[in-house]
Amino acid sequence: MQRDLAPLARFLSCPESGIDHNGELSLFIPHCPALAGPLLLFRLKRTGFSLCRALIREGGILLSARR
């Protein structure tokens, strides 16, 4: 099974692209293993986000943060 990782790669290169008009980010990454959570949080913190959370949900990870 091959998955298209281009949207995730774009998000990781420019996380600002996912924020709304209130400066909040909410992103569900399907089929993402729980082990990737700390790495995704690290990336968000390094790019200036705060209140970062990674919640493990059935089928993936739900990321939330604020700018």
Order of alpha helices (4+ residues) and beta strands (2+ residues): alpha-beta-alpha-beta-beta
